[in-house]
Amino acid sequence: MDNQSTVTEFRLLGLSNFPEMQPLLFMSFLIIYLLILAGNLSIFVAELHLHTPMYFFLGNLACLETCYTSTILPRMLASLLTGDRTISVRGCITQFYFFGSLATTECSLLSMMSYDRYLAICKPLHYAALMNNKFCIKLVVGSWIGGFTSIAILIFMMSQLTFCGPNEIDHFFCDLTPIINLSCSNTHMLEVTAFIHSSIFTLPPFLLTLASYVCIISAILRIPSSTGRQKAFSTCSSHLIVVTIFYGTLVIVYLLSSSDALKDLNKVFSVFYGVLTPLVNPLIYSLRNKEVKEALRKTLLRIFVFDKNIDISR
């Protein structure tokens, strides 16, 4: 140890080492990032005019996913454009802190949204009393605070690690497992803590979400109108597919990644929950909704139409 120098920066290997792939990857992820920003920011603006619990949760989800992807994609795009793949150890740990905190918060938000839909569909008479404004605000604030504080213990333990060997991270952003693999410190306690954290903040929200949608689908099947049943089932099944992909890839990466068969697929799974889910969520949750589209239309008219006397209520 005395003869080894301490590593002060890492090198992110990214998704591909082939130079000819870099322009294609840059353009692809730039387009994806712009679509994520446009979709989620549009929803966030539209939700400001829709004062119901469901839209309050959707607005927070849109804000969260804008921040979520912004922790990894700008750095990744800069690396693809300039070829500079280095990042300081402190910067790497900071990136993981924000990414991990926002991912934890999203798990809570998705479970709350599914519970909100469960109450609205299965307990309509009690919905207004149970999902009042104060309760919704408490849930959302608790999710944000819980996400950013729960990951702090991991960050503290990571900050105590020493890095004195290889400095190449075989990933496109600073994730937990690749950082641990480069440390020459004893990481057993950190790995146990990370497993416990992932188990607590991934599996229970997923099970709550799954249970909520099972009850919702069961209630939908009892709807007498085939048209209404088909429309409701289409929406809920879309929600469930996206949620399953998000949680499923999280579980594989953070709870099952020690398997040799899954190690090489970690980057692919990370693209699913880190990039593709924020891209699909605006379409699945909001942009198919008539009320959201109408609110967005009125907002855009207020912004781009200078005649203040225009009738935007039509």
C-alpha positions as CSV (number, residue, x, y, z in Angstrom):
1,M,0.0,0.0,0.0
2,D,2.8,2.4,0.8
3,N,4.3,1.9,-2.6
4,Q,1.0,2.5,-4.5
5,S,-0.2,5.9,-5.4
6,T,-3.8,6.9,-4.5
7,V,-6.2,7.2,-7.5
8,T,-7.8,10.6,-7.7
9,E,-9.8,10.2,-10.9
10,F,-11.6,7.5,-12.8
11,R,-12.0,6.8,-16.5
12,L,-15.5,5.9,-17.7
13,L,-15.3,3.4,-20.6
14,G,-18.8,4.1,-21.7
15,L,-21.1,1.9,-23.9
16,S,-18.6,1.2,-26.6
17,N,-14.8,1.4,-27.2
18,F,-15.2,1.6,-31.0
19,P,-14.4,5.1,-32.2
20,E,-16.8,4.8,-35.2
21,M,-19.7,4.2,-32.9
22,Q,-19.2,7.4,-30.9
23,P,-21.0,9.8,-33.4
24,L,-24.0,7.5,-33.7
25,L,-24.2,7.1,-29.9
26,F,-23.9,10.8,-29.4
27,M,-26.7,11.7,-31.8
28,S,-28.9,8.9,-30.4
29,F,-28.6,9.9,-26.8
30,L,-28.8,13.6,-27.6
31,I,-32.1,13.1,-29.3
32,I,-33.3,10.9,-26.4
33,Y,-32.2,13.5,-23.9
34,L,-34.0,16.3,-25.7
35,L,-37.2,14.3,-26.0
36,I,-37.0,13.5,-22.3
37,L,-36.6,17.2,-21.4
38,A,-39.4,18.3,-23.8
39,G,-41.8,15.6,-22.6
40,N,-41.3,15.9,-18.9
41,L,-41.0,19.7,-18.9
42,S,-44.2,20.0,-20.9
43,I,-46.0,17.7,-18.5
44,F,-44.7,19.6,-15.5
45,V,-46.0,22.9,-16.9
46,A,-49.4,21.3,-17.8
47,E,-49.8,19.8,-14.3
48,L,-49.5,23.3,-12.7
49,H,-53.1,23.9,-14.0
50,L,-54.6,20.5,-13.0
51,H,-55.2,20.5,-9.2
52,T,-55.9,16.9,-8.4
53,P,-53.7,14.3,-6.5
54,M,-53.0,12.3,-9.7
55,Y,-51.7,15.3,-11.6
56,F,-49.8,16.5,-8.5
57,F,-47.9,13.1,-8.4
58,L,-47.4,13.3,-12.2
59,G,-45.9,16.8,-12.0
60,N,-43.4,15.6,-9.3
61,L,-42.5,12.5,-11.4
62,A,-41.9,14.8,-14.5
63,C,-39.6,17.1,-12.4
64,L,-37.8,14.1,-10.9
65,E,-37.1,12.4,-14.2
66,T,-35.8,15.6,-15.7
67,C,-33.3,15.8,-12.8
68,Y,-32.8,12.0,-12.9
69,T,-31.5,11.9,-16.5
70,S,-29.7,15.1,-16.2
71,T,-27.3,13.5,-13.6
72,I,-25.9,11.1,-16.2
73,L,-26.7,12.1,-19.8
74,P,-25.0,15.5,-20.1
75,R,-21.8,14.0,-18.7
76,M,-22.1,11.1,-21.1
77,L,-22.8,13.3,-24.1
78,A,-19.8,15.5,-23.3
79,S,-17.6,12.4,-23.1
80,L,-18.9,11.1,-26.5
81,L,-18.3,14.5,-28.0
82,T,-14.9,15.4,-26.7
83,G,-13.5,12.0,-26.0
84,D,-12.6,13.0,-22.4
85,R,-13.8,10.1,-20.2
86,T,-12.1,11.1,-17.0
87,I,-14.0,12.1,-13.9
88,S,-12.6,12.8,-10.4
89,V,-13.3,10.4,-7.6
90,R,-15.3,13.0,-5.7
91,G,-17.2,13.9,-8.8
92,C,-18.0,10.3,-9.4
93,I,-19.3,9.7,-5.9
94,T,-21.4,13.0,-6.2
95,Q,-22.9,11.8,-9.4
96,F,-23.9,8.5,-7.8
97,Y,-25.4,10.3,-4.8
98,F,-27.8,12.3,-7.0
99,F,-28.6,9.4,-9.3
100,G,-29.2,7.0,-6.4
101,S,-31.2,9.5,-4.4
102,L,-33.5,10.3,-7.4
103,A,-33.9,6.6,-8.3
104,T,-34.9,5.9,-4.7
105,T,-37.4,8.8,-4.8
106,E,-38.8,7.5,-8.0
107,C,-39.5,4.1,-6.5
108,S,-41.6,5.8,-3.8
109,L,-43.4,8.1,-6.2
110,L,-44.4,5.2,-8.6
111,S,-45.8,3.2,-5.7
112,M,-47.8,6.3,-4.5
113,M,-49.2,6.9,-8.0
114,S,-50.3,3.2,-8.2
115,Y,-51.9,3.5,-4.7
116,D,-53.7,6.7,-5.8
117,R,-55.1,4.9,-8.9
118,Y,-56.2,2.0,-6.7
119,L,-58.1,4.3,-4.3
120,A,-59.7,6.2,-7.3
121,I,-60.9,3.0,-9.0
122,C,-61.5,0.6,-6.2
123,K,-62.5,3.0,-3.3
124,P,-64.1,5.9,-5.1
125,L,-66.3,6.9,-2.2
126,H,-63.4,7.3,0.2
127,Y,-61.0,8.7,-2.4
128,A,-61.5,12.4,-1.6
129,A,-61.2,11.9,2.1
130,L,-58.1,9.7,1.9
131,M,-56.2,11.6,-0.8
132,N,-56.5,15.2,0.4
133,N,-54.0,17.9,-0.4
134,K,-52.1,17.7,2.9
135,F,-51.7,14.0,2.7
136,C,-50.5,14.2,-0.9
137,I,-47.9,16.8,0.0
138,K,-46.7,14.8,3.0
139,L,-46.3,11.7,0.8
140,V,-44.3,13.6,-1.9
141,V,-42.1,15.5,0.6
142,G,-41.5,12.3,2.5
143,S,-40.4,10.6,-0.8
144,W,-37.9,13.4,-1.7
145,I,-36.5,13.6,1.8
146,G,-36.3,9.9,2.2
147,G,-34.6,9.4,-1.2
148,F,-31.9,12.0,-0.4
149,T,-31.3,11.0,3.2
150,S,-31.4,7.2,2.8
151,I,-28.5,7.2,0.3
152,A,-26.4,9.4,2.5
153,I,-25.1,6.5,4.6
154,L,-23.8,4.8,1.5
155,I,-22.1,8.0,0.3
156,F,-20.4,8.4,3.7
157,M,-19.1,4.9,3.5
158,M,-18.0,5.3,-0.1
159,S,-16.1,8.5,0.8
160,Q,-14.0,6.4,3.2
161,L,-12.8,4.1,0.5
162,T,-9.3,4.1,-0.9
163,F,-8.6,3.6,-4.6
164,C,-5.0,2.6,-5.4
165,G,-5.3,0.1,-8.4
166,P,-7.0,0.3,-11.8
167,N,-9.1,3.4,-12.4
168,E,-11.2,2.3,-15.3
169,I,-15.0,2.0,-14.7
170,D,-16.7,-0.3,-17.3
171,H,-19.9,1.8,-17.3
172,F,-21.3,5.0,-18.8
173,F,-21.9,6.6,-15.4
174,C,-20.7,6.2,-11.8
175,D,-22.7,3.4,-10.4
176,L,-22.2,1.6,-7.1
177,T,-20.9,-1.8,-8.1
178,P,-18.2,-0.5,-10.5
179,I,-16.9,1.9,-7.9
180,I,-16.8,-0.8,-5.2
181,N,-14.9,-3.1,-7.6
182,L,-12.1,-0.6,-8.0
183,S,-11.5,0.0,-4.2
184,C,-8.6,-1.6,-2.4
185,S,-10.4,-1.1,0.9
186,N,-12.5,-3.6,2.7
187,T,-16.0,-3.1,1.2
188,H,-17.9,-5.9,2.9
189,M,-19.9,-3.6,5.2
190,L,-20.6,-1.2,2.3
191,E,-21.9,-4.1,0.1
192,V,-24.2,-5.4,2.9
193,T,-25.5,-1.9,3.6
194,A,-26.1,-1.4,-0.2
195,F,-28.0,-4.7,-0.4
196,I,-30.2,-3.8,2.6
197,H,-30.9,-0.3,1.1
198,S,-31.8,-1.8,-2.3
199,S,-34.0,-4.4,-0.6
200,I,-35.9,-1.9,1.5
201,F,-36.4,0.8,-1.2
202,T,-36.9,-1.4,-4.2
203,L,-38.9,-4.5,-3.3
204,P,-41.6,-3.1,-1.0
205,P,-42.6,-0.3,-3.4
206,F,-42.6,-2.7,-6.3
207,L,-44.8,-5.2,-4.3
208,L,-47.2,-2.3,-3.3
209,T,-47.4,-1.2,-7.0
210,L,-48.0,-4.7,-8.2
211,A,-50.7,-5.4,-5.6
212,S,-52.4,-2.1,-6.5
213,Y,-52.5,-2.9,-10.2
214,V,-53.7,-6.4,-9.6
215,C,-56.7,-4.9,-7.6
216,I,-57.2,-2.3,-10.3
217,I,-57.2,-4.8,-13.2
218,S,-59.6,-7.0,-11.1
219,A,-61.9,-4.1,-10.7
220,I,-61.7,-3.2,-14.4
221,L,-62.7,-6.7,-15.5
222,R,-65.9,-6.2,-13.6
223,I,-66.8,-3.1,-15.7
224,P,-70.0,-3.9,-17.7
225,S,-69.1,-1.8,-20.7
226,S,-66.6,-3.6,-23.0
227,T,-65.4,-0.2,-24.5
228,G,-64.7,1.2,-21.0
229,R,-63.1,-2.0,-19.8
230,Q,-60.8,-2.1,-22.9
231,K,-59.7,1.5,-22.5
232,A,-59.1,1.3,-18.8
233,F,-57.2,-2.0,-19.1
234,S,-55.0,-0.6,-21.9
235,T,-54.0,2.3,-19.8
236,C,-53.3,0.3,-16.6
237,S,-51.5,-2.4,-18.5
238,S,-49.2,0.2,-20.1
239,H,-48.4,1.6,-16.6
240,L,-47.7,-1.8,-15.2
241,I,-45.4,-2.7,-18.1
242,V,-43.3,0.4,-17.6
243,V,-43.2,0.0,-13.9
244,T,-42.2,-3.7,-14.2
245,I,-39.3,-2.8,-16.6
246,F,-38.1,-0.1,-14.2
247,Y,-38.2,-2.2,-11.1
248,G,-37.1,-5.4,-12.8
249,T,-33.9,-3.9,-14.2
250,L,-33.2,-2.2,-10.8
251,V,-33.5,-5.5,-9.0
252,I,-31.3,-7.2,-11.6
253,V,-28.6,-4.5,-11.4
254,Y,-28.5,-3.9,-7.6
255,L,-29.6,-7.2,-6.1
256,L,-28.6,-9.9,-8.6
257,S,-25.6,-8.3,-10.3
258,S,-23.1,-10.6,-8.5
259,S,-24.2,-13.3,-11.0
260,D,-21.5,-13.8,-13.7
261,A,-24.2,-14.2,-16.3
262,L,-25.6,-10.8,-15.5
263,K,-22.5,-8.7,-15.0
264,D,-21.9,-8.1,-18.8
265,L,-25.6,-7.0,-19.2
266,N,-25.5,-4.4,-16.4
267,K,-24.9,-1.5,-18.8
268,V,-27.8,-2.6,-21.0
269,F,-30.2,-2.9,-18.0
270,S,-28.9,0.5,-16.7
271,V,-30.0,2.1,-20.0
272,F,-33.5,0.7,-19.5
273,Y,-34.1,2.2,-16.0
274,G,-31.9,5.2,-16.4
275,V,-32.7,6.4,-19.9
276,L,-35.6,4.6,-21.6
277,T,-38.1,4.6,-18.7
278,P,-37.9,8.5,-18.3
279,L,-38.4,8.6,-22.1
280,V,-41.5,6.4,-22.1
281,N,-43.1,7.6,-18.8
282,P,-44.4,11.0,-20.2
283,L,-46.2,9.2,-23.0
284,I,-47.6,6.4,-20.9
285,Y,-48.6,8.5,-17.9
286,S,-49.6,11.8,-19.3
287,L,-49.4,12.7,-22.9
288,R,-52.2,10.2,-23.8
289,N,-54.4,11.9,-21.3
290,K,-57.0,14.4,-22.7
291,E,-56.9,16.7,-19.7
292,V,-53.1,17.0,-19.8
293,K,-53.1,17.7,-23.5
294,E,-55.8,20.4,-23.0
295,A,-53.9,22.0,-20.2
296,L,-50.7,22.0,-22.2
297,R,-52.5,23.5,-25.2
298,K,-53.8,26.4,-23.0
299,T,-50.4,26.9,-21.5
300,L,-48.7,27.1,-24.9
301,L,-51.4,29.6,-26.1
302,R,-50.7,31.8,-23.1
303,I,-46.9,31.7,-23.8
304,F,-46.9,32.1,-27.6
305,V,-50.1,34.1,-28.4
306,F,-49.7,37.7,-27.6
307,D,-53.3,38.7,-27.8
308,K,-54.4,38.5,-24.2
309,N,-58.1,38.7,-25.2
310,I,-58.0,35.4,-27.0
311,D,-60.5,32.9,-25.9
312,I,-58.5,29.9,-24.7
313,S,-61.4,28.1,-23.0
314,R,-62.6,26.6,-26.2
